[in-house]
Amino acid sequence: MKDVYSNGQVLFEDKHFQDHIEHHVPVQIYYQNCHKDIGFVERYTPSFIKVNRTYYYRHVYTFISRPGY
């Protein structure tokens, strides 16, 4: 992986999500500090991140890197 992501690092740039897709690194998703989901990024757009067949709005949810999970 070009950049090494720390466990717990917040993801927000397209590059972050692309790296996680390419290297099969899971992400954890939070809504207002509550865990909602964990899985692999399937797709991303300027507005949404798709994980586990669900689209999460980028401006509402927080995405955290979970390498090794």
Backbone torsions as a table, in degrees:
resi	resn	phi	psi	omega
1	MET	NA	130.8	-177.9
2	LYS	-55.0	-49.9	175.7
3	ASP	-108.2	143.2	176.7
4	VAL	-94.2	126.5	179.9
5	TYR	-99.2	135.5	178.1
6	SER	-84.6	148.5	173.3
7	ASN	-60.5	121.2	-179.9
8	GLY	98.2	-1.8	179.7
9	GLN	-70.1	133.2	178.4
10	VAL	-75.5	134.6	-179.4
11	LEU	-107.7	135.8	179.6
12	PHE	-149.1	-21.4	-179.7
13	GLU	-90.6	150.8	176.5
14	ASP	-53.4	-40.0	179.7
15	LYS	-57.6	-39.5	178.6
16	HIS	-59.7	-46.6	-177.7
17	PHE	-69.9	-37.4	177.4
18	GLN	-63.0	-43.8	176.7
19	ASP	-58.7	-42.2	-178.7
20	HIS	-68.0	-34.3	174.9
21	ILE	-66.4	-52.0	-175.3
22	GLU	-62.0	-34.0	-174.5
23	HIS	-108.1	8.6	175.3
24	HIS	54.2	48.3	177.6
25	VAL	-100.4	126.0	-178.8
26	PRO	-71.2	158.0	175.0
27	VAL	-125.9	148.6	175.2
28	GLN	-108.1	141.9	-174.8
29	ILE	-116.8	133.2	179.6
30	TYR	-123.2	147.8	171.2
31	TYR	-127.7	115.6	-178.4
32	GLN	49.2	51.8	177.8
33	ASN	66.6	11.3	176.6
34	CYS	-110.1	130.5	178.0
35	HIS	-62.6	131.9	178.6
36	LYS	-115.8	-35.8	-174.0
37	ASP	-166.4	163.0	171.3
38	ILE	-146.8	140.5	-179.6
39	GLY	171.9	-162.7	-176.9
40	PHE	-104.0	140.2	177.4
41	VAL	-68.0	125.5	178.4
42	GLU	-96.3	-32.5	-175.3
43	ARG	-164.7	155.9	173.6
44	TYR	-143.1	150.0	176.0
45	THR	-133.0	176.1	176.6
46	PRO	-60.5	-20.9	-176.7
47	SER	-113.0	-24.5	-173.0
48	PHE	-133.7	154.4	171.3
49	ILE	-121.8	126.6	179.8
50	LYS	-97.7	121.5	177.8
51	VAL	-136.5	131.1	178.9
52	ASN	53.5	44.3	177.4
53	ARG	63.6	18.0	178.7
54	THR	-122.9	135.5	176.4
55	TYR	-91.9	125.9	178.4
56	TYR	-110.7	129.2	-178.6
57	TYR	-70.2	122.4	-174.0
58	ARG	-61.3	-29.0	-175.0
59	HIS	-89.6	-0.3	179.6
60	VAL	-114.0	-39.2	-176.4
61	TYR	-97.2	156.3	175.1
62	THR	-109.3	135.5	-177.7
63	PHE	-114.4	127.3	-174.1
64	ILE	-121.1	135.0	177.0
65	SER	-73.0	136.3	179.1
66	ARG	-130.6	60.7	177.7
67	PRO	-62.1	140.6	178.6
68	GLY	84.3	-1.4	-179.0
69	TYR	-75.1	NA	NA
